[in-house]
C-alpha cells in the first residue's frame, strides 16, 4: 500500500514540486497552506493533490490538521517541513514582530508538526522526516538574522531528533537549498539576481524539481541508513 506523505507549504514553489514529485512516485500526498486560497484551489485542480488549510505555527491547529489528514489519506508516514516566510531587515532595524513571525513559521512549526506525528511513526516502526532548511542557515545572510537563525535551528533539531528515533525505523534529515528559481527569488531585482548567479559555480539558479528529487531519495526505503544529515543542494555556492 502506498505511504502517506504530508508537505507543509506545499501549494507553490519548492513545496509544490516536492508534492507533485512524490505523487508521481506513487505516494498518497497531502499539502498544507495557510493563506492563499486561490493558489491552493489552482494547485488542487491541476494536480488532484489534497490540500489542507491551517497555521503550522499553531500547535493545536497542527494537531487537528494532522488528524484530518489521517482521516482523509491515512496516517502520516512521511513529513516534509517546507513552510517558511521571510521578514527581512538588518538587525538594528528589525522589530520583534519580524523576528517572532519568522521563528514561529520557520522553526516552531517544525516542532509542532514533528511532535504531532512522531508518536504514530514510533508506534508503526517507520517514518521519514525531511526539513527544508537553507544555504543561509549555513552561512548567514545580511538582513536575515531571523531567517538564518530559524534555518540553522532546523539543523540542530534534525540531528537531535534523528538520534532519538533511529532505532524506531525513523530517519530525520535536512536539505539546504541554495538559490532556487521560485517566484520569491524571481522577484529579486535583476541586477541583484545577476550578482547572486555570479557566485554560483554551476552558473545558474537551481530548479525546484532538483530539490524534489533529493526529497524523493531521503524518504525512500533505500535511504534507511541516512539519518541526521544535511544535504546541500546549492550549485557549489557554499561547500561544507
Residue pairs with C-beta under 8 A, 6 or more apart in sequence:
2 26
2 27
2 28
3 27
3 28
3 77
3 78
4 27
4 28
4 29
4 30
4 69
4 73
4 74
4 75
4 76
4 77
4 78
5 19
5 22
5 27
5 28
5 29
5 30
5 76
5 77
5 78
5 79
5 80
5 219
6 29
6 30
6 31
6 32
6 66
6 69
6 76
6 78
6 79
6 80
6 117
7 15
7 18
7 19
7 22
7 29
7 30
7 31
7 32
7 80
7 82
8 15
8 31
8 32
8 56
8 80
8 81
8 82
8 83
8 109
8 113
9 15
9 31
9 32
9 33
9 34
9 56
9 82
9 83
9 84
10 16
10 18
10 19
10 30
10 31
10 32
10 33
10 43
10 49
10 51
10 80
10 82
11 19
11 31
11 33
11 36
11 39
11 40
11 43
11 44
11 51
12 36
12 39
12 43
12 182
12 183
13 180
13 182
13 183
13 184
13 208
14 82
14 132
14 177
14 180
14 182
14 208
14 211
14 212
15 31
15 80
15 82
15 83
15 132
16 31
16 43
16 47
16 208
17 207
17 208
17 209
17 211
17 212
18 80
18 82
18 208
18 211
18 212
18 215
19 29
19 31
19 47
19 49
20 47
20 49
20 212
21 209
21 212
21 213
21 215
21 216
22 29
22 78
22 212
22 215
22 216
22 219
23 29
23 47
23 48
23 49
25 216
27 78
27 219
28 73
28 74
29 49
29 50
29 73
30 49
30 50
30 51
30 52
30 69
30 72
30 73
31 43
31 49
31 50
31 51
31 52
32 51
32 52
32 53
32 54
32 56
32 65
32 83
33 39
33 40
33 51
33 52
33 53
34 53
34 54
34 55
34 56
34 83
37 53
40 51
40 53
41 51
43 49
43 51
44 50
44 51
50 69
50 72
50 73
52 65
52 68
52 69
52 72
54 61
54 62
54 64
54 65
55 61
56 62
56 83
56 105
56 109
56 112
56 113
57 104
57 105
57 108
57 109
57 112
58 112
59 112
59 115
59 116
62 109
62 112
62 113
62 115
62 116
63 116
66 76
66 113
66 116
66 117
69 76
70 76
75 120
75 124
76 117
76 120
76 121
77 121
77 124
77 126
77 127
77 128
78 127
78 128
78 129
78 130
78 219
79 113
79 114
79 117
79 127
79 128
79 129
79 130
80 129
80 130
80 132
80 215
80 219
81 109
81 110
81 113
81 114
81 129
81 130
81 131
81 132
81 154
82 132
83 105
83 106
83 109
84 105
84 106
84 132
84 147
84 150
85 101
85 102
85 105
85 106
86 102
86 144
86 147
86 184
87 94
87 97
87 98
87 99
87 101
87 102
87 146
87 147
88 143
88 144
88 147
89 95
89 98
89 143
90 142
90 143
90 145
91 145
94 145
94 146
98 146
99 145
99 146
102 146
102 147
102 150
103 146
103 149
103 150
106 147
106 150
106 151
106 154
107 149
107 150
107 151
107 153
107 154
107 157
110 131
110 154
110 157
111 157
114 129
114 161
117 127
117 129
118 127
118 129
118 161
118 165
118 170
121 127
121 129
121 165
121 168
121 169
121 170
122 165
122 168
122 170
125 168
125 169
126 169
126 170
127 165
127 168
127 169
127 170
127 171
128 170
128 171
128 218
128 219
128 223
129 158
129 161
129 170
129 171
129 172
129 173
130 172
130 173
130 174
130 175
130 215
130 218
130 219
131 154
131 155
131 157
131 158
131 172
131 173
131 174
131 175
132 174
132 175
132 177
132 211
133 151
133 152
133 154
133 155
133 158
133 174
133 175
133 176
133 177
133 230
134 147
134 148
134 151
134 176
134 177
135 176
135 177
135 178
135 179
135 232
135 234
135 237
135 238
136 144
136 147
136 148
136 151
137 147
137 148
137 150
137 151
137 152
137 153
137 154
137 155
137 176
138 151
138 152
138 155
138 176
138 230
138 232
138 238
138 240
139 238
140 148
141 147
141 148
151 176
154 174
155 174
155 176
155 230
158 172
158 173
158 174
158 228
158 230
159 228
161 172
162 171
162 172
162 173
162 227
162 228
163 228
165 172
166 227
166 228
169 224
170 227
171 218
171 223
171 224
171 226
171 227
172 227
172 228
173 218
173 223
173 226
173 227
173 228
173 229
173 230
173 231
174 229
174 230
174 231
175 211
175 214
175 215
175 218
175 230
175 231
175 232
175 233
176 230
176 231
176 232
176 233
176 234
177 206
177 211
177 233
177 234
178 200
178 206
178 232
178 233
178 234
178 235
178 237
178 238
179 185
179 196
179 197
179 200
179 205
179 206
179 234
179 235
179 237
180 205
180 206
180 207
180 208
180 210
180 211
181 205
181 206
181 207
181 208
182 208
185 193
185 205
186 193
188 196
196 205
197 203
197 204
197 205
199 237
200 234
200 235
200 236
200 237
201 235
201 236
201 237
202 235
202 236
203 235
204 235
205 235
206 233
206 234
206 235
210 233
211 233
214 231
214 233
217 223
218 226
218 231
230 240
232 238
232 239
232 240
